[in-house]
């Protein structure tokens, strides 16, 4: 390895920091808005599961059953040849976009899908997109809102109340506190993972 080449551990750490910064900004924007969908309602409906269509470029979409796992840490789907590996960790989600904004959605002519039923989940270091179409706008809104709650570390009404109290107590400092929290979590995870990777 040349002297100027970044070490794999440092590259992974840098990518992780950028992911955490991106998540903090989007979560702060989301929490600054008034939402009509309660946390408990979103979690309950997501864990019950929703049948949605996954787009795959120009090929026919796949009908799959998507659900939030019992620990509220992963989005899973079935059927899948990946079996237990068919999942996306909440920690890996960088952004959730409503409507037909992704590259794959843009390949389809206007009017093909109702934009209120469409949303995309961007995940991983390479920002892969999972592009989904629900049967109605309410289901899509539930998933978009619920995933953004989870990205912000909110899984029930108690955690939401604590987060809102922090916002009210430090209104001018909240964006910095939010970002600092995500960066500190990322730093601690890196300190735990890197020794295991070298062993």
Secondary structure, 3 states (H helix, E strand, C coil): CCCCCCCHHHHHHHHHHHHHHHHHHHHHHHHCCCCCCCHHHHHHHHHHCEEEEEEECCEEEEEEEEEECCCCCEEEEECCCCHHHCEEEHHHEEEEEECCCCHHHHCCCCCCCCHHHEEEEEECCCCEEEEEECCCHHHHHHHHHHHHHHHCCCCCHHHHHHHHHHHHHCCCCHHHHHHHHHHHHHHHHHHHHHHHHHC
